[in-house]
Amino acid sequence: MRLLITNDDGIEGAGLIELARSLSVDHEVWVVAPDKNRSAISNAITMNDPLKICKKKERWYTCSGAPVDCVVSGLRCILPAPPDAVLSGINKGANLGTDVVYSGTCAGARQATISGFPGIALSIEKYQEKGRWNFKPLADFVAKNLPSLITLCGPDVFVNINAPSADSYLGWRMTRLSRRTYHNTINTFRAPDGSTYTFFKGGYVSTEGDSDCDFAAVSQGLISISRIHAQPRDADDMKEKGLKLSL
């Protein structure tokens, strides 16, 4: 198969390199990734500035924009023919539940689906050992099961896969999305010139979800596989509530 790979950690991302290495054994792999880290940039797309595309080596390119720019550029002007699938990752850090809203990794897979191609987002969380990131087991899992994983994609559905950073997994589970709350802190600084600056400091994340959610699966040493709608969906629950409006 011909595959397009992107990420939001940048062209030097260890997860992207490991994923490309595993998939290149049996597939034609093309990489179009940001020229620097673009984490948490969501579905941003560059509209008013030109994008700089640089060829790093055969079938490897950098793009000065966001993950969505990488996918669009790859599909429209870099690849010689349409890919069979687009993979985004492997991200350094989980993209669980609400994380999907902010994730540049998920945005790459979402854009693939919006463009009419199977999209798969991949991330790992370092639950096993502090500071240790092991991308190879997930990369090998994807390479071994790629045809089956592609069947989980749909015309408006991309696949989001999360796994612990472990040497091996206890299994896999189809999951629903959890709900994440970010207890972030902001530091404020008043500069001598009178300007005010804020600095994002991060914080802990609390998660809600039952035993079938993505967070629970990863916490238990399992690979979490979620099918997610790429297109916005309207909330139609007010149709029968007798809403009255005046002009």
Secondary structure, DSSP 8 states (H G I E B T S, - for coil): -EEEEE-SS-TT-HHHHHHHHHHTTTSEEEEEEESS--TT-TT----SS---EEEEETTEEEESS-HHHHHHHIIIIISSS--SEEEEEEEES---TTHHHH-HHHHHHHHHHHTTS-EEEEEEE--SSTT----HHHHHHHHHHHHHHHHT-BTTEEEEEEEES-SS-S-EEE-B--EEEE--EEEEEE-TTS-EEEEEEE--EEEE--TTBHHHHHHTT-EEEEEEESS-----TTTTS------
